[in-house]
Amino acid sequence: MKTLFVNIKCALGAAYNVALQIAELDGVSEVYSISGEYDLLVKCYLPKDHDEGRYVTEKIQKISGVRDTSTIIAFNAFS
């Protein structure tokens, strides 16, 4: 499995609606409301043969209310 963390900026007033839609996507493990530059932090687990770029651009970025994303690909989990 591949682990991704996706930071999401939402349109004003849209964070809760976006979070609910993202939580329903296959591969999404957790969705957090966060402070700072981004509104949401999403933890995803994808199969090794899955294209993480397509997942973000075709699944997450197309959700109404998503304005911007930043993706972090995790290499190893230590705990």
WOKAHU-V939082 format. One record per residue. N is the residue number from 1. RES is the residue in three letters. SS is DSSP state (hx for helix, st for strand, lp for the rest). PHI is phi in whole degrees, -180 to 180 (* if undefined). Layout:
((N:RES:SS:PHI) (N:RES:SS:PHI))
//
This chain:
((1:MET:lp:*) (2:LYS:st:-102) (3:THR:st:-112) (4:LEU:st:-122) (5:PHE:st:-119) (6:VAL:st:-119) (7:ASN:st:-86) (8:ILE:st:-129) (9:LYS:st:-97) (10:CYS:st:-112) (11:ALA:lp:-62) (12:LEU:lp:-55) (13:GLY:lp:79) (14:ALA:lp:-105) (15:ALA:hx:-58) (16:TYR:hx:-69) (17:ASN:hx:-66) (18:VAL:hx:-62) (19:ALA:hx:-58) (20:LEU:hx:-64) (21:GLN:hx:-69) (22:ILE:hx:-67) (23:ALA:hx:-60) (24:GLU:lp:-85) (25:LEU:lp:-72) (26:ASP:lp:-61) (27:GLY:lp:98) (28:VAL:st:-82) (29:SER:st:-96) (30:GLU:st:-147) (31:VAL:st:-130) (32:TYR:st:-118) (33:SER:st:-83) (34:ILE:lp:-131) (35:SER:lp:-98) (36:GLY:lp:108) (37:GLU:lp:-65) (38:TYR:lp:-111) (39:ASP:lp:-97) (40:LEU:st:-133) (41:LEU:st:-123) (42:VAL:st:-117) (43:LYS:st:-104) (44:CYS:st:-126) (45:TYR:st:-118) (46:LEU:st:-119) (47:PRO:lp:-60) (48:LYS:lp:-56) (49:ASP:lp:-87) (50:HIS:lp:-83) (51:ASP:lp:-83) (52:GLU:hx:-66) (53:GLY:hx:-64) (54:ARG:hx:-66) (55:TYR:hx:-60) (56:VAL:hx:-68) (57:THR:hx:-74) (58:GLU:hx:-95) (59:LYS:hx:-104) (60:ILE:hx:-81) (61:GLN:lp:-67) (62:LYS:lp:-84) (63:ILE:lp:-72) (64:SER:lp:-60) (65:GLY:lp:103) (66:VAL:st:-82) (67:ARG:st:-102) (68:ASP:st:-159) (69:THR:st:-136) (70:SER:st:-140) (71:THR:st:-112) (72:ILE:st:-118) (73:ILE:st:-99) (74:ALA:st:-85) (75:PHE:lp:-92) (76:ASN:lp:-141) (77:ALA:lp:-110) (78:PHE:lp:-102) (79:SER:lp:-151))
//
